[in-house]
Amino acid sequence: MSKGEPLLFLRTDIGPQFISKAFHAYCEQAGVEHERIPPRTPNKNAFIESFHSILERECTSATERRSLCRSGPFRSILQL
């Protein structure tokens, strides 16, 4: 990294996708400092935990709507 260039941080949990050698190598190559939160402390990464909650809720709602449309009164419309 060049002097004066901002350092990039990435805060994650300790999921398997974040502890792999490939991920570690990418972080080094990209100049990203990887910070892991301690296990069972989602409050230390509240922003992303909130985002995941919203994303999960929206995906569940979308799946339920699709399921209803496929089996309910809109089935014939979807087959057009």
Number of C-alpha atoms within 10 A of each C-alpha: 10 6 6 6 7 9 11 11 12 10 14 18 18 14 10 8 12 16 14 10 10 11 14 16 11 11 16 12 10 11 14 15 14 17 13 16 15 11 9 9 10 15 11 15 14 11 10 14 13 13 11 12 10 12 12 12 12 12 11 12 12 12 12 12 12 13 12 13 15 15 10 11 10 12 13 11 9 9 7 5
